Amino acid sequence: MIGPRARLALLAAAVIACLVAVAATGSLSPQRVRDWVQGVGVLAPLVFVVLSAALTCVLFPGPLLAGAAGLLFGTAVGFPLALTAATLGACCAFLIARRVGFDAVEQIAGPRVRGARTWIGRRGFLSVLYARLAPGVPYSLVNYAAGLTPVALPTFAAATALGAAPRAFAYTALGGSFGNFGSPAAIAALIVLVVMALAGLVLLRRDVRAGRRSAAPDA
């Protein structure tokens, strides 16, 4: 029987190993993802969604995947494909963490961690949403971390789709405007990124402070 700490260590090692394996195949770029998908004809949208979802599980940078969607399909078509892939990949990673590590965390968590998990589970939608909007919070790591909390999968999926939409649009638009970053679409994408970064930072800070107060053990 594998102990809880060993299970969590194996989960982290497996994710990192997959990322290293993907990185070892060559440079990570929207153009490379485009090259992987091109040539499959009418199946290109489906292949892109499946491939992007799988790459999301191994911590492949989401902006590169969304940029590839813009390069391949343009902003109008690429945006919903990029958002679908990001949400699907996030849910897959969430389920992996839930299956492997949820019980392990429950077994080894101290009072503060248990308090934080309870609070996140109670305010799951807002906690996930704020994490998606905040700048500098790794998208893929949030997927796995959320799986270790009591947040329900439908709640996680809804908050992810809503919170990831602005950046998915922005990076898809930038990918679709590759070589012409002075275009209206590219300028709009940059404005979206700045606005979401500022709004997300304010919301996340407020949420973290509330979480710390909730997680603090009673005197």
Salt bridges, closest charged atoms under 4 A:
ASP35 OD1 - ARG34 NE 3.81
ASP207 OD1 - ARG123 NH2 2.53
